[in-house]
């Protein structure tokens, strides 16, 4: 892989929020061969914007599409794909392969790294940012679900699989946020032969997923396993809200672990030291718990409004 391709692959592995902060519009590649190579390298699906000659395009539609491509959520979602412009005349054979009309123009085609068509979006849908973002989310969900069912889940269920085989599986599940994999990851802890390293990787994967099942398991393990307690702080704001009942629990160790986690996740200020919780005054402690609960609940609500539908 060339140096430029390696640098681009690294950039695409950044989380969507970082990508959105760095640019206000999608960066499209005109090099299809390099785009396909990068898709295979990063395991990401391709999103082709099919274009005819300039004089064959509806320029009002094209103008609206370009505006949609600058929508913050669309830009954010684009980091999950390899984005490329595809010339209709140059790649007419590909359109035939994907059962598309040779006159396809200003249309989006979603394709696997190995060239299989996943879905399309007509020009009128592409020009509407909300429609485009939802289609991108649905395509990405379908793509990663197929990846999980066909490839990753069988490996997780293979009792003879080694750490070297399973760690890349867990990293892919975390990277692609395959939420339906949560129970399969938890099932790894039933193995008597589970190594320390693989267990730590599994905790981190569950934190990335931050599903209710994942959070519940991490909380159960956090009291006796510092790796699970540390992983709690790498969940989402929604996961932080799921942890809040533990602040009122009777286990001081779990309460401290959750307090540390939720304040870090939500980037709260004026966080109390560990010694604060050793004090005698329950009223003061309860006041701090109530404050944190309010702030975390608000942060989780903002997060869900922005991201939940598109995970």
C-alpha positions, 0 to 999 in steps of 0.5 A: 500500500502506498504512503498516501493510501496508508495515511488516508486509511489511518484518517478514515479510522478516526471516529466520526465526531473528529471527522466532522470537526475537521471538515465541513464537506465530504472529500470525494476521491476521483481515483476509483482503483485507489478507492477500492483498494482502500475499501478492502484495506479498511473493510469499509463499504464504498459510496459512489456518486455517479455523474454523467457529463456536465451538460447532462446533469440537472444543475438544480438537483446537483446544487441541492446535492452538494448542499446536502453533502455539507450537512454536518450529519452527512459529513459525519456519516461519510467517515464510515464509507469510502467516498468516490465520484464515478464517471458514468461514461468511463465505468459503464460496465460497472453500472451494467454489473450493478443492474443500473441504467447506462443513463444513471446520473446524480445517483448514489450507489453503495457497494461492498469492498469486493464490488457487490451492490448493496443499495442505491439512492435516487437523485431526488433522495440525495438532494435531501440531507435527512433522507441521505443520512438515513439511507447511509445509516441503513446501508451501514447497518446492513453491511456490518450486520452481514459482516457479523453474521457471515464472518465474525460471529462464527469466529466468536463461537469457535471454541478452538479460536486463538487470541490472535484470531479473536482480537481482530474480531473484537476490534472490528466489532468495536470499530464498526459498532456492531451492537447486536454482537454484545451477547456474543462478546459476553459469552467469551467470559464463559470460557475457562481458557479466556486469557487476561489479554482477550478479556481486556479486549472484550471489556473495551469492545463492550464499552464501545458498544454501550448497549444496555446488555454491555453496560449491565455486564460491565457493572457486574464485573467492575467491583472485582475487575479493575479492567471492567471498571476502567472500561466503563469510562469509555462508554457513551453518554447514554451508557453513563445514564444507564449507570446512574442507579449505581450511584445510589447503591450500597456498594461504595466501590461500585459507586466510586467506579461509576462516579469516575466513569460518568464524570469522565464520559460527560466531561463534567467539571468540579469532580470530587476526589476519592477522599470526598466519598470517605466523608461522613456527611451523607447529605453532602454526598447526596447533593453531589450525586443529584448534581451529577445525575442532572448533568449526565441525564441532560448530556445523554439526552443531547447525545441521543438526539444527535447520534442514537438513530445513526448508530 
